[in-house]
């Protein structure tokens, strides 16, 4: 075995480096390399830009025929698409939303701008599980972007100190998110508290805003026990609901990516939510972990209900993630869950796909990458599964609003 630098230092009688210095050095080196990678992937300003969509994709997103978009363009109405080789037209998401508003000004036989009405409450969807690798952040990110592509006004709230959802949307937590620029700024207990509106950031995805995260969110877990002992401030379980309510007028739906633990942040998110999505990988250890999560969540939510929390959910659904239909034990586990939970398990499943994992290597989702980046069969299979899951969730939202299917 080759001698390591640490071995050489010890042999020379050098003091042994402390574990904290080793961890700090490794973390700093990794952070610098990730930042350099980001600058390589998203030059020149290190910011992400959403691709344009073909006229066919734009037509499908809006819900009209491609030929109708061509007629609008030829008539000089609406935004002017970019015309590429062979006369191929493409639209940005901003232009697609402008077309939605243009079409909504015509006869009202169909609704093209799907924003909620004053009588429809803002949907707050908490995506939860305390088992790492359950696909929680992947589910939250794709759902938020799917709804934005469909024309909804979306706020994605990253509650996980690991900040994966933040990184997916182009912000590296240790470089781009400073102190007091996360949800913690709006729910903290001291005089440094800020309005949530000052923390919300626009993203490169038209219609999708973000409340970013970083390690400072852990401060809420440390501060809350002291606040509970002092009994002076608003109780922790109502703080997230209060601050989300302060910006709810601007959104149709909020997606909360909860940390993989049942701490004060997750409990606050569950008390603010109007629906819960529990992600689960269909393997025995993951299902056993979900069992513990459900039992613990029931106990803790019961306690906060007794303390005055109101839990009024439109729906609870289990989302099967990273599913391989050819895997016999996984198929059996999905069947077991359906027999036990029935319609609370989504009909559609998030399939395990190289397309999704390959997109993640460049900190992107499948909705950001064009079909040309993969084999047609791989891309179509993955996007069909994602659209199926997200479309089913959208249908549940519509039912909660009282809209027609």
ROZA-672629 format. One record per residue (C-alpha): x, y, z negated. Coordinates in steps of 0.2 Angstrom, whole numbers. Example, Ala and Ser with C-alpha at 12.3 -4.5 7.8 and 13.67 -1.06 7.14 Angstrom:
2
[[62,-22,-39]]
[[68,-5,-36]]
***
This chain:
405
[[0,0,0]]
[[7,17,5]]
[[12,29,-9]]
[[0,43,-12]]
[[6,61,-17]]
[[-1,59,-34]]
[[10,43,-36]]
[[25,53,-31]]
[[21,67,-44]]
[[19,55,-58]]
[[35,46,-54]]
[[44,62,-54]]
[[37,66,-71]]
[[25,79,-65]]
[[10,83,-76]]
[[-6,73,-70]]
[[-19,85,-62]]
[[-35,86,-72]]
[[-50,78,-64]]
[[-59,95,-64]]
[[-44,103,-53]]
[[-45,88,-41]]
[[-64,89,-39]]
[[-63,108,-37]]
[[-49,106,-24]]
[[-58,93,-14]]
[[-74,103,-15]]
[[-65,119,-9]]
[[-57,110,5]]
[[-73,102,11]]
[[-82,118,10]]
[[-69,127,21]]
[[-69,113,34]]
[[-89,113,35]]
[[-88,132,37]]
[[-76,130,51]]
[[-87,117,59]]
[[-102,129,58]]
[[-92,142,67]]
[[-87,130,81]]
[[-105,124,83]]
[[-113,141,83]]
[[-102,154,90]]
[[-99,169,91]]
[[-108,175,75]]
[[-110,158,67]]
[[-129,159,69]]
[[-141,146,76]]
[[-152,150,91]]
[[-167,140,96]]
[[-166,133,114]]
[[-179,138,127]]
[[-193,127,132]]
[[-198,121,149]]
[[-214,127,156]]
[[-221,110,154]]
[[-216,109,136]]
[[-223,127,133]]
[[-240,122,141]]
[[-241,106,130]]
[[-237,117,114]]
[[-250,130,119]]
[[-263,117,125]]
[[-265,122,143]]
[[-260,116,160]]
[[-243,120,166]]
[[-251,127,182]]
[[-261,139,172]]
[[-245,146,164]]
[[-239,149,182]]
[[-255,158,187]]
[[-253,170,172]]
[[-234,173,177]]
[[-239,176,195]]
[[-252,188,189]]
[[-239,198,180]]
[[-248,195,163]]
[[-239,190,147]]
[[-220,188,144]]
[[-209,185,159]]
[[-201,168,159]]
[[-183,165,163]]
[[-182,157,180]]
[[-167,145,183]]
[[-161,134,197]]
[[-175,128,208]]
[[-187,140,201]]
[[-189,131,185]]
[[-197,142,172]]
[[-193,142,153]]
[[-200,151,138]]
[[-193,156,121]]
[[-204,151,106]]
[[-207,170,104]]
[[-214,171,121]]
[[-224,155,118]]
[[-232,164,103]]
[[-235,179,114]]
[[-244,169,126]]
[[-255,161,112]]
[[-260,179,107]]
[[-264,184,126]]
[[-275,168,128]]
[[-284,171,112]]
[[-290,188,118]]
[[-300,179,132]]
[[-316,169,129]]
[[-316,160,112]]
[[-321,143,118]]
[[-304,137,112]]
[[-293,144,98]]
[[-275,147,103]]
[[-268,156,88]]
[[-271,144,74]]
[[-268,155,59]]
[[-279,152,44]]
[[-294,163,41]]
[[-297,173,25]]
[[-308,159,18]]
[[-295,146,21]]
[[-282,144,7]]
[[-263,144,10]]
[[-258,125,11]]
[[-243,121,-1]]
[[-236,104,3]]
[[-223,97,-9]]
[[-212,84,-2]]
[[-205,73,-16]]
[[-196,58,-22]]
[[-182,56,-34]]
[[-173,42,-24]]
[[-159,49,-14]]
[[-160,44,5]]
[[-179,43,6]]
[[-179,55,20]]
[[-186,69,10]]
[[-177,84,18]]
[[-178,76,35]]
[[-197,75,33]]
[[-199,93,26]]
[[-188,100,40]]
[[-196,92,54]]
[[-214,96,47]]
[[-210,114,45]]
[[-203,116,62]]
[[-217,106,70]]
[[-230,117,62]]
[[-220,133,68]]
[[-220,126,86]]
[[-239,124,85]]
[[-241,142,81]]
[[-243,142,62]]
[[-234,154,50]]
[[-223,143,39]]
[[-213,146,24]]
[[-200,133,20]]
[[-194,133,2]]
[[-178,124,-3]]
[[-179,119,-21]]
[[-165,106,-20]]
[[-148,113,-27]]
[[-139,102,-14]]
[[-147,114,-1]]
[[-148,102,14]]
[[-164,111,20]]
[[-155,127,19]]
[[-140,120,29]]
[[-151,113,42]]
[[-158,131,46]]
[[-141,138,48]]
[[-136,145,31]]
[[-121,137,22]]
[[-126,138,4]]
[[-109,143,-4]]
[[-105,156,10]]
[[-121,163,16]]
[[-132,163,0]]
[[-125,174,-14]]
[[-130,175,-32]]
[[-149,179,-35]]
[[-154,175,-17]]
[[-163,159,-20]]
[[-180,155,-28]]
[[-171,156,-45]]
[[-171,175,-42]]
[[-190,175,-42]]
[[-193,163,-57]]
[[-179,167,-69]]
[[-183,173,-87]]
[[-172,188,-88]]
[[-172,206,-82]]
[[-163,201,-66]]
[[-179,194,-59]]
[[-183,199,-41]]
[[-199,198,-30]]
[[-199,183,-19]]
[[-202,194,-4]]
[[-184,200,-6]]
[[-177,183,-6]]
[[-187,176,10]]
[[-176,175,25]]
[[-181,175,44]]
[[-174,160,53]]
[[-170,157,72]]
[[-187,148,73]]
[[-201,160,77]]
[[-214,159,64]]
[[-203,149,51]]
[[-196,159,36]]
[[-185,151,23]]
[[-181,153,4]]
[[-164,146,3]]
[[-155,136,-10]]
[[-138,134,-18]]
[[-132,128,-35]]
[[-139,142,-45]]
[[-156,134,-45]]
[[-149,122,-58]]
[[-149,138,-70]]
[[-168,136,-71]]
[[-166,118,-78]]
[[-154,125,-91]]
[[-164,141,-95]]
[[-181,133,-97]]
[[-179,124,-113]]
[[-173,140,-122]]
[[-188,149,-114]]
[[-200,136,-121]]
[[-192,137,-138]]
[[-194,156,-138]]
[[-212,155,-132]]
[[-212,173,-125]]
[[-211,171,-106]]
[[-224,164,-94]]
[[-223,145,-95]]
[[-212,136,-82]]
[[-225,127,-73]]
[[-234,142,-68]]
[[-219,152,-62]]
[[-217,145,-45]]
[[-236,146,-41]]
[[-236,164,-46]]
[[-222,169,-35]]
[[-228,159,-20]]
[[-245,167,-22]]
[[-236,184,-21]]
[[-232,181,-2]]
[[-246,169,2]]
[[-255,181,13]]
[[-241,181,26]]
[[-242,162,28]]
[[-253,148,33]]
[[-243,134,25]]
[[-228,132,13]]
[[-217,117,13]]
[[-208,113,-3]]
[[-192,102,-2]]
[[-191,97,-20]]
[[-175,90,-29]]
[[-173,71,-31]]
[[-177,72,-49]]
[[-192,76,-60]]
[[-185,91,-68]]
[[-193,108,-72]]
[[-191,114,-54]]
[[-201,99,-47]]
[[-214,100,-60]]
[[-216,118,-56]]
[[-218,114,-37]]
[[-231,100,-41]]
[[-241,113,-51]]
[[-240,125,-36]]
[[-244,112,-23]]
[[-261,109,-14]]
[[-255,93,-8]]
[[-241,80,-11]]
[[-231,70,1]]
[[-221,56,-6]]
[[-207,49,5]]
[[-202,31,4]]
[[-190,20,13]]
[[-199,3,14]]
[[-186,-8,4]]
[[-189,-16,-12]]
[[-177,-5,-22]]
[[-184,11,-15]]
[[-202,5,-19]]
[[-197,1,-36]]
[[-189,18,-38]]
[[-205,26,-32]]
[[-215,16,-45]]
[[-205,24,-59]]
[[-207,41,-51]]
[[-226,39,-50]]
[[-227,33,-68]]
[[-216,47,-75]]
[[-224,60,-64]]
[[-241,55,-71]]
[[-235,57,-89]]
[[-227,73,-86]]
[[-241,81,-76]]
[[-253,75,-89]]
[[-243,85,-102]]
[[-243,101,-92]]
[[-261,99,-88]]
[[-265,99,-107]]
[[-254,115,-108]]
[[-266,124,-96]]
[[-259,119,-78]]
[[-272,117,-65]]
[[-269,103,-52]]
[[-281,104,-38]]
[[-274,94,-23]]
[[-282,92,-6]]
[[-273,76,-3]]
[[-259,64,-8]]
[[-250,54,5]]
[[-236,42,6]]
[[-224,44,21]]
[[-215,29,26]]
[[-197,34,32]]
[[-182,27,41]]
[[-194,12,46]]
[[-187,-2,57]]
[[-202,-12,64]]
[[-191,-26,70]]
[[-186,-28,51]]
[[-197,-42,44]]
[[-195,-37,25]]
[[-198,-19,29]]
[[-214,-24,39]]
[[-220,-34,24]]
[[-216,-20,12]]
[[-226,-8,23]]
[[-241,-20,24]]
[[-240,-22,5]]
[[-241,-3,2]]
[[-255,-2,14]]
[[-265,-15,5]]
[[-262,-7,-12]]
[[-264,12,-7]]
[[-275,10,8]]
[[-277,26,17]]
[[-265,36,6]]
[[-251,28,16]]
[[-250,38,33]]
[[-255,28,48]]
[[-239,34,57]]
[[-222,31,51]]
[[-205,40,53]]
[[-195,27,63]]
[[-176,25,60]]
[[-168,33,75]]
[[-151,37,81]]
[[-158,52,89]]
[[-163,60,73]]
[[-146,55,64]]
[[-136,61,80]]
[[-145,78,79]]
[[-141,79,61]]
[[-122,78,64]]
[[-123,95,72]]
[[-135,101,58]]
[[-150,101,70]]
[[-167,92,70]]
[[-175,83,85]]
[[-186,98,89]]
[[-171,109,92]]
[[-162,97,104]]
[[-168,94,122]]
[[-173,78,129]]
[[-157,78,140]]
[[-146,75,125]]
[[-151,57,123]]
[[-157,42,133]]
[[-175,45,138]]
[[-182,30,129]]
[[-173,34,113]]
[[-179,52,113]]
[[-197,48,118]]
[[-198,35,104]]
[[-191,46,91]]
[[-201,62,95]]
[[-217,51,97]]
[[-215,45,79]]
[[-211,62,72]]
[[-226,70,81]]
[[-237,56,75]]
[[-233,59,57]]
[[-233,78,58]]
[[-249,78,68]]
[[-258,67,55]]
[[-253,79,41]]
[[-259,93,52]]
[[-276,84,53]]
[[-277,83,34]]
[[-273,101,33]]
[[-287,105,45]]
[[-299,94,35]]
[[-295,103,19]]
[[-299,119,28]]
[[-315,112,35]]
[[-310,113,53]]
[[-315,101,66]]
[[-303,87,69]]
***
